[in-house]
Amino acid sequence: MNQQHAFDLAVPVEAADHVIGASHAPVTIVEYGDFECPMCRQAEPAVQQLLVHHPSAVRLVFRHFPIESAHPHALLAAEAAEAAGADGKFWEMHDLLLANQDKLRIFDLLRYAGQLGLDQDRFHEDMMRRANEGRIAADLESADLSGVSGTPTFFVNGRRHYGAYDVHTLKQAIRTARVRAKIAARQR
């Protein structure tokens, strides 16, 4: 019987998740992030390098974990990313939000929507009626079930990654995950 441990991802990757990278990659990294978190911004180059240097081996899943007590614009930014996702531009908005953490007020978000060529009326309406509140709440619940308390928090093939999130450390976590995946495949 497979018991869940405190370091396991409680909610597996689903079709509704935001995924970038090879769809059938042997390694899946799930990141719980906050667009206003400076540590998430610091981790982003390492994550991007992994995707570039291991295009068929790694995929990234982003889930929201806005920490409103520390980052007053994080929830609004998460809603903007989801609204952009409705137009197929989640990752483009993701990148803009992380690059502009000091500019996450509603007028900034509306400007980013224009830069990305989104349907501005729909985007504005989604933001005003908080159309994606349920989606973000689901990510927060899955984070809670997985023991997430800060950002960024990474899970590599379902196991919580402890330690640094620089390129070297994450590459080692990927190597370990690939070995575990091969062993598990042989045991089936």
LOSEKE-504149 format. One record per residue (C-alpha): x, y, z; residue in one letter. Coordinates in steps of 0.5 Angstrom, whole numbers, padded with zeros to 4 digits, always signed. Layout:
XYZa...
END
This chain:
+0000+0000+0000m+0003+0007-0002n+0002+0012+0004q+0002+0019+0003q+0008+0022+0007h+0009+0030+0008a+0013+0031+0002f+0009+0028-0003d+0004+0032-0008l-0003+0031-0005a-0006+0033-0012v-0003+0030-0018p-0002+0034-0024v-0009+0034-0028e-0011+0037-0035a-0013+0043-0032a-0006+0045-0030d-0002+0050-0033h+0004+0046-0036v+0010+0047-0041i+0015+0043-0043g+0014+0036-0046a+0008+0033-0045s+0010+0026-0044h+0017+0028-0040a+0019+0023-0035p+0020+0029-0030v+0015+0033-0028t+0016+0039-0023i+0010+0042-0020v+0012+0049-0017e+0007+0053-0012y+0009+0060-0014g+0007+0067-0012d+0008+0073-0017f+0010+0078-0012e+0015+0073-0009c+0022+0075-0010p+0024+0068-0009m+0020+0066-0014c+0023+0071-0019r+0030+0069-0017q+0028+0061-0018a+0025+0063-0025e+0032+0063-0029p+0034+0056-0026a+0027+0053-0028v+0028+0056-0035q+0035+0053-0036q+0032+0046-0034l+0026+0047-0039l+0031+0049-0045v+0037+0044-0043h+0032+0038-0042h+0027+0040-0047p+0024+0032-0048s+0026+0030-0040a+0022+0036-0036v+0016+0039-0036r+0014+0045-0031l+0007+0045-0028v+0005+0052-0024f+0000+0052-0019r-0002+0059-0015h+0000+0060-0008f-0001+0068-0007p+0001+0070+0000i-0003+0076+0001e-0001+0077+0008s+0006+0079+0005a+0005+0080-0002h-0002+0085-0003p-0002+0084-0010h-0001+0077-0011a-0008+0074-0011l-0010+0080-0017l-0004+0078-0021a-0006+0070-0020a-0013+0072-0023e-0009+0076-0029a-0005+0070-0030a-0011+0066-0030e-0015+0071-0035a-0009+0071-0040a-0010+0063-0040g-0017+0064-0042a-0014+0067-0048d-0008+0061-0049g-0003+0066-0046k-0002+0064-0039f+0006+0063-0039w+0007+0070-0043e+0003+0073-0037m+0007+0069-0032h+0013+0071-0035d+0011+0079-0035l+0008+0078-0028l+0015+0075-0025l+0019+0080-0029a+0015+0086-0026n+0014+0085-0019q+0014+0092-0017d+0008+0093-0022k+0002+0089-0021l-0004+0094-0020r-0010+0093-0024i-0008+0098-0029f-0001+0095-0030d-0005+0088-0031l-0009+0091-0036l-0003+0094-0040r+0000+0087-0040y-0006+0084-0043a-0006+0090-0048g+0001+0088-0049q+0000+0081-0050l-0006+0082-0055g-0011+0079-0050l-0019+0080-0051d-0019+0087-0047q-0026+0087-0045d-0026+0080-0043r-0020+0080-0039f-0023+0086-0035h-0029+0083-0034e-0026+0077-0031d-0022+0081-0027m-0028+0085-0024m-0032+0079-0023r-0026+0075-0020r-0028+0069-0025a-0022+0065-0023n-0023+0065-0016e-0025+0058-0016g-0019+0056-0020r-0014+0059-0015i-0018+0057-0009a-0017+0050-0011a-0009+0051-0012d-0009+0054-0005l-0013+0048-0003e-0008+0043-0006s-0002+0047-0003a-0005+0046+0004d-0006+0038+0003l+0001+0038+0000s+0004+0042+0006g+0006+0048+0002v+0007+0054+0007s+0012+0058+0003g+0014+0060-0004t+0017+0057-0009p+0016+0050-0007t+0018+0045-0012f+0015+0038-0012f+0019+0033-0017v+0015+0027-0019n+0011+0028-0014g+0016+0029-0008r+0018+0035-0005r+0024+0038-0006h+0028+0041+0000y+0034+0045-0001g+0036+0050-0006a+0033+0052-0013y+0039+0054-0017d+0040+0050-0023v+0045+0045-0020h+0041+0043-0015t+0035+0042-0019l+0039+0038-0024k+0041+0033-0019q+0033+0033-0017a+0032+0031-0024i+0037+0026-0025r+0035+0023-0018t+0027+0023-0021a+0029+0020-0027r+0033+0014-0024v+0027+0013-0019r+0022+0013-0025a+0027+0008-0029k+0027+0003-0023i+0019+0004-0022a+0018+0002-0030a+0022-0004-0029r+0019-0006-0023q+0012-0006-0026r
END
